[in-house]
């Protein structure tokens, strides 16, 4: 297959950003008009998978603000050395190829490309081993003494070993810094991220907001038949939930605020904070599976303010003679009570999956002009 002039980067930011610019939603069980005691069934029909280069961007943070970018930290490797990519077991590497790109002018278009699909002996051939094992080793080229020593490594095609509901997207990429002082052999372990959406399919462009009332309780239910169990999710232990406001375009306006979650086996409950202003919000539900994969699902909420019922008016009591009463009960039989409301939001325990994977802001470096064209399928 021919090489695109600019290889597509994988998922740039977690949280509510999915494949392309789709907003991830999650479905609810009750009727559309229900706003109290909503139940969210975590049983998507489609799940998009992406391998995330933690070594470049830090561990994934599904609660982060998608608009906040974080620069890449390249992996230090050595010319003529090797870099081994230990891929998640959920990915099939049987047909994988490798491509190493050097960008001369920083325009995002490769000027020099080494490609494992080229014939053996070609000056730009890139040698890889381990296809089908899940552990892919790439032998890096020798230093030609030209340009700045940085490159991007791509691995593709990758497919999934999971069921038909799962689809793997994007080539896996790593930003590399080639340095004579770097280790001769480097190893990286990308993280598998699973993004899902129900009742709307992840491929759908139609939003499906869920109406809820501020102060009401929402229940998450990892159903017995959920495809997410294929990732190794046996229950909701360790699930994290965050709420973030959305603008008129459905985009998050900041990071998600963690909510306190009560977990009981395959169900978990949380309260939409009573002081939440009416409007559109994104609910992020994130959990790390025993396999190491991270599941990220979310629901677009349409929050309605809680209805406040004014106290009923009562007739003034008939004056009576004063009688000494040691208790809190008045002589009229009416108990004095003091009430109030709180808008404080419990932030819950620390995040399980965090660390701060920022948006992909790849700094490109200069390299000598291309002398060969490439034909790697990425």
N, C-alpha and C positions, 0 to 999 in steps of 0.2 A: 504493500500500500504506500501511497505517496505521503510524504511528511507535510503537515500543514505549515504555512509560513510562520504561524505563531501558535505553538502548542497551548491547548487550553489548560489553565491551572485548575486544580481541584477546589473543593469547597473553601471559600475564602474566609468564612467566619461562621462560628456555630451560633447557637441561640435560635432565633426564629428565621434564619436565612437558610433556605434549602437549595436544591439543585436549581441553577439559574437564579432567579430572584423570587421564587415562589415562597409564600409564607406558609409555614407548617401549621396545620390545624389538627385538632383531635376531636373525635365525635362524641356525642352524648347519647345516653339511652332514652331519657324521657322525651315527651313531645316538645315541639319547637317552642310552645308557649310557656313551658315550665321554667320557673326561675328559682324556686326553693328546692333544697335537697337534690341538686343535680347529680347524676351519676355519669361519669365518663368511662366508657369502655375502651380499654387499651388493646384493641384488636384491629389493627390496620390491615387493609387489603394489599397495600404496596409499601415496601420499605426500600429506601435508597441507601446504598452503602458507599462509603468513601474512606480511603486510607489517609490518615492525617499524619504529617511528618513532625512528630513531637520534638525531635532533636533540633528542628529549625525554629519552631514557634512556641515551644513549651507545651505543657499538658493542656488538653482541651478545656475550655470553660464555656459550657452551654449558656450560662447566665450573663455572659459579657455583652457589652453594647456593640452591635455589629458595625457601628460607624467609627469605632475606635480602632485604628490600625496599629499593628506592631511589626517592627522591622524583623526580617529574618536573620537568624544567627547561623551562618553556614557551618556545615560539618567539615572538620579539618581532615583532609586525606592527602596522600602522597602520590606524585606522579609515578607511574609504573607499579604502584601498589594496588590494593584491592579494597572494595567496599562491599560488604555483605548485607543484604536487606532481608531481615527475618520477617516474613509476611504472616499476617493472621491466618489461622487454620481455615477460616471461612472463605479464603480466596484461593482459586485454582490458578497455578502458575505454569501449567503445562505448555502454553503457547506464548509465554511472555518474551518480549524482546527489550533491549535497552538502547537508549539514545542519550548521548552526552552533548549538550549544546554550549557553545561559547558565543556570546553576543558582543560584537565589535563596537557598535556605536550606541548601545543602550536603548535601541528602539523596540526591543522585544522580539526581534526577528533574528534567528540564529545565523551567524556568519560562518562558523565552523562547526561541523557536526560529525561526531563519531557514532557509528550505527552498527548494531549487532546483526542486522539483516544484510549487510554487505558481504561480498564474497570473501572467504578467508584469504589473507595476503593483501587485501586492499589496504592502502595506507590509512584509511579512516575506519577500518573495521574495529568494532568494539567487542571484545571477547567476554561472553557470559557463560556461567555454568550453573547447574542446579535446577533447571526447569522441571517443574512437576514435583519438587521436593518441598516447596515453601521457603527454601533458603537460597536466595539468588546471589551469586557472587559475580561482581563485575571487575574485570581487570582494566585499570585506568591506563591511558596512553602515556608515552614518555613525554618529558618536557621538551618542547621544540624551541624554547628560549624566546618566544615571541609573545607580546601582549601581557595583560594582567591575568593572574592565575585564579580564575573563578569560573564555575560552570554550573549547569543544571542537569541533573540526571533524571531521566524519565523511564518508567517501567510500564509497559502496556503490550498487548491487551491482558487484562485481568478479569476473570469472571468469578462467580461465587459458587461455593459448594452447598449453599443453603437451598431451601425450597423455592418454588416458582414465584412466591411473593417478593423475593429479594432480587434486586438488580444492582450491580456494581457500576458506578459512574466515575469518569475522569481517570486519566493516567496518574499513577503515583509519581510524585516528583520530590527531589531533594536538592537543595542548594549546597554546593560544595566549594570549599576553599582549598586549592591545591598548594601544598607547602612542603618543602623538603624536610622540615622539622616535624611534620605530622606523623602519626603512626603509619607503619607500612600497611597494616590491615585494620580497617575500621568496620564497625558493625552498627547498624541502625535498626530500630524496631518500630515501624509505624503503628498507629492506633486505629482500630476499626471503629468508625462512627456510623450508626444506623439512624436515619431520619425517616419519620413516618407521619401519616396524616389520615384521620378518619372523621366523619364519614366521607368527606370528599377524598378522592384519590389524590396521591401526591402529584400526579400529572394533570390534575384539574386546575383550571384558572378561576373557578367559581368559589368565592368565599362562603364559609358556612359558620357564621358567628353563633355562639351559644349564649342565650340570655340568662343572666344570674342576678341575684339581688345582693347588694352590699350587706355584709353581716351574715349571709347564709352559709351553710355547710355544703361542701362539694366532696363527693366520694370518687376516688379512682379505683378501677377494678381491672386487674390483670386477669382476664378470663382464662378458663382452662384451655380453650381452643386458640388463644392468641398466638400468632406467628412469632411474636417477640420471644416466646419461650424457646424458640430454636437458637436464639443467641445465648442461652444459658440463664435466662431470667426465670427463676423458680417461684419468686414472690416479689414483693415490693420493698424488701429490706434495703435500706440505704437510699431510697428514692429521694430526690431533691425537687422542690417545686418553687418556681419564682414567677412573679407578676411584673409586667412592664407595660407602660402606656404605649399606645399606638397612635400615629398621626393619621391625617385624613387619607393617606395612601396605604395605610395598613402597615407602615414601617415602624419599628421600635424607636422610641425617643430617648432611650437610655438603657442601662443595664437592668436586668430583672432583679427585683427585691425578693429575697428568700422568704418563704412563708413557713410557719410551724406546721409540721405534718405528723399525724398520728397513724402508725402503721400496724395493721393486724393481718398477717399472712399476705394474701394476694389483694387486699384492699388497703386503701389509705385515705384519710380524710383531712381536710384543712378548711379554714374559714376564709371567705373573701372578707378582707378587713372592713369593719363597719363604716369606717370613715372614707372608704374609696369613693371618689367623685364619679358621677355618672359618665360613661363614655366607653371607648373601645380599648381593650387590653389584650396582651398576649400572655398566655400561661405556658411556661416552659416546664416540662416534666422530664427530668434526666436521671439516668440510673446506669451504674456500671454493672455489667454481667460478670458471672464467674469466669467466662471465657476471656475477659479483658475488654470486650467490646463495650462501647457506650451507646445506649439508646437515648435518643432525643426526640420527644414528641411535644406538641404544644396545642393549645386550644385558643382560638380567638374568642374572647369574652365580650359581650355587650352588657356592661354593668348598669343596673338601675339602682338609684338610691333607695334605701330602706324606707318603707312607708311608716310615718310616725302618726300614731293614733292619739289625738288629744284626750286627756282624761275627761270622763263624764262629769257633768255638773251635778252637784247635789244640793239639796235644800239646806239652808242654815239650820243647825240644831236648835231646839227650844232651850232657852236658858234654864239651867237647873242650879240647885244649891251646890256649893263647892263641898266635895267630899275628899278627904285625904286618901291618896292612892299611892302606895309605895312602888307599884309597877310602872311599865311604860304605856299601859292602856288608859285612855282617857275615860272620863265618866260617861261620855257619849257612846262608848263602844267602838270608837274609831281609833285604830293604831296609827301613831305617827311613823312615817317612813321617809327616808331620804334616798333619792335615786339619781343616777347620772349615767352618762355614756362616755366611752373611751374610744379614741380614734388611733390609739397606739397600735403599731403593727409588730407582732412578734417576729423576729428575724430567724429564729430557729438555730439549730446546730450548724457548725461549719460545713462547707461544701465538700462533697465526696470527690468530685471530678475535677477540681479546679486547678488553676494555676495561671491561667492567663494566656490562652492562645489568641493572639491578636489577628486582625485582618492581615492578609498576605500583602506585604509591601516589599516586593523583591527589588533589591538594588542590583542593577546590572553593571558589569564592568567591561572594559574594552579588551578586544582580542584581535588577532590578525584577520585579514579578510578571508572569506571562504575560498578554498581551492577545489572542493569536492561538493557535489550535491548529495542529498540523503534520501533513502527510501524506506526508513523505518516506519512501521505502522504504529503511531501513537495517537 
